Amino acid sequence: LYQPKYQFLEKVLPKEIGYFPFDDNTTVISPTEAKKNSIMVFDDIACEKHDNIRAFFTMFRHNNIDVFYLGQTYSRIPKQLVRDNTNFVILFRQDDMNLRHIYTDHVNTD
């Protein structure tokens, strides 16, 4: 929450839109409590327990919520419910192990 990207979001988003940071994974609201058309951004550095994140990836379509998961290492992103419910993957430089996981998850048809 103290990284420049989050401080920037807090400054540029008007009060009508709202910016609600959660610094503890246990305080994150449930998908049913989130307002319609919300955007939730989960940063894997800040999120140790993934139960709340899994709930959002399960329910986001039903509640009109967009969910983003920022991961440093693709292979460490929980496969069940997070990687399996991903619509778009944006990649930057990856090592061979992560590239194999990505290929297996999204390209390989075997």
C-alpha positions in Angstrom: 0.0 0.0 0.0 3.0 2.3 0.4 4.3 1.6 -3.1 4.2 4.5 -5.5 1.6 2.8 -7.7 -0.9 2.6 -4.9 -0.2 6.1 -3.7 -0.8 7.3 -7.2 -4.1 5.6 -7.4 -5.2 7.1 -4.1 -4.4 10.6 -5.5 -6.0 10.3 -8.9 -9.2 8.5 -8.2 -12.0 11.0 -7.3 -14.0 10.5 -4.1 -17.0 9.5 -6.1 -15.2 6.5 -7.4 -13.4 5.6 -4.2 -10.2 3.9 -3.3 -10.4 1.5 -0.4 -7.1 -0.2 0.4 -7.0 -3.3 2.6 -3.6 -3.9 4.3 -4.6 -7.1 5.9 -6.1 -10.0 3.9 -8.5 -10.9 6.7 -10.2 -7.4 6.4 -11.0 -7.7 2.7 -14.7 -7.6 2.1 -16.5 -10.6 0.6 -17.6 -10.5 -3.1 -21.2 -10.1 -2.0 -20.3 -6.9 0.0 -18.5 -5.3 -2.9 -20.4 -2.7 -4.9 -21.4 -3.6 -8.5 -18.9 -2.6 -11.1 -16.0 -2.6 -8.6 -12.4 -3.3 -9.5 -10.4 -5.4 -7.0 -6.6 -5.5 -7.3 -4.8 -8.2 -5.4 -1.1 -8.0 -5.0 0.6 -11.3 -4.2 3.2 -9.6 -2.1 0.5 -8.3 0.2 -1.7 -11.3 0.2 -0.6 -14.3 2.2 -3.8 -16.2 2.7 -5.7 -16.7 -0.6 -9.2 -17.6 0.7 -10.7 -14.2 0.1 -9.0 -14.0 -3.3 -10.4 -17.3 -4.3 -13.9 -16.1 -3.3 -13.6 -13.2 -5.7 -12.3 -15.3 -8.6 -15.3 -17.6 -8.0 -18.0 -15.0 -7.7 -16.7 -12.0 -9.7 -18.8 -12.6 -12.9 -22.0 -13.0 -10.8 -21.4 -9.8 -9.0 -20.1 -7.6 -11.9 -16.7 -7.2 -10.3 -13.4 -7.0 -12.3 -10.5 -8.8 -10.5 -6.8 -8.3 -11.1 -4.1 -10.4 -9.6 -0.6 -9.0 -9.7 1.9 -11.9 -9.4 5.6 -11.8 -9.3 6.0 -15.5 -10.3 3.3 -17.2 -12.4 4.0 -20.7 -11.0 3.2 -19.4 -7.4 -0.2 -18.0 -8.3 -2.8 -20.5 -7.0 -3.9 -22.6 -9.9 -7.3 -23.7 -8.7 -9.7 -20.8 -9.0 -7.2 -18.1 -9.7 -5.3 -19.2 -12.8 -8.1 -21.5 -13.9 -10.6 -18.5 -13.9 -8.3 -16.0 -15.7 -9.6 -14.4 -18.9 -6.4 -12.4 -19.8 -2.8 -12.9 -18.9 -0.3 -10.0 -19.3 3.3 -11.2 -19.1 6.6 -9.5 -18.7 9.9 -11.2 -18.8 9.6 -14.8 -17.5 12.1 -17.6 -16.7 11.8 -21.0 -18.5 9.9 -22.6 -15.6 7.2 -20.0 -15.6 6.9 -20.1 -19.4 6.3 -23.8 -19.3 3.5 -23.4 -16.8 1.9 -20.7 -18.9 2.2 -22.8 -22.0 0.7 -25.8 -20.3 -2.1 -23.8 -18.7 -3.2 -21.8 -21.8 -1.7 -23.2 -25.0 -1.1 -26.9 -24.8 -4.2 -28.9 -26.0 -3.0 -32.3 -24.9 
